[in-house]
Amino acid sequence: MIKKISADIKDALLKKEKKRLNVLRYLKSALKNKEIELRKELSEEEGMSVLQSQVKSRQQALELYIQGERPELAEIEKYEIEIIKSYLPEPLTEAEMEIEVEKMLSELNAESMKDMGRVMKALSQKLGKRANGKILSNLVRTRLST
C-alpha cells in the first residue's frame, strides 16, 4: 500500500496537484508511523485499518465544520475523504450484507439469539472491514429474532 501511495505522490508532484499531494504525504506518514509503532511491515489488513481510521477522523471533523458553519473547511475534508476512500475496497451494500448473513446462518445452523455471537464472529472474520458492523449486527439480530 505504501508503494502505491509513493507512486501516486510522484504522479501528484509531476501534475502539480498540491492538495492531493498533501493528503498522500499525510497518508504515507500515518502508515509509516504505524509500521514504526508495530515494529514490522504492515499487512494489507493493518494498512486498511489505518486508512479507515483516517476517514473516520475526517468525517468527524467534517460534521463539526458543518455544525460550525465553515463550508470552506468542510469542502477540504470531503476532498480528503474521497482521496483516502480511493485506496479502500468498496464497502458492501446492505443487500450484499443480507445475502452474506443468510449464507452464514445456514452454514452455522443458527436459529436463535443464543447463536448471535458465533454468527457475528464468523461474519466479521469473513467480511472484515468491508461491512458496517452496526448494520450487520442489526441484520443478524432481526433475522434471528424471527
Secondary structure, 3 states (H helix, E strand, C coil): CHHHHHHHHHHHHHHCCHHHHHHHHHHHHHHHHHHHHHCCCCCHHHHHHHHHHHHHHHHHHHHHHHHCCCHHHHHHHHHHHHHHHCCCCCCCCHHHHHHHHHHHHHHHCCCCHHHHHHHHHHHHHHHHHHCCHHHHHHHHHHHHHC
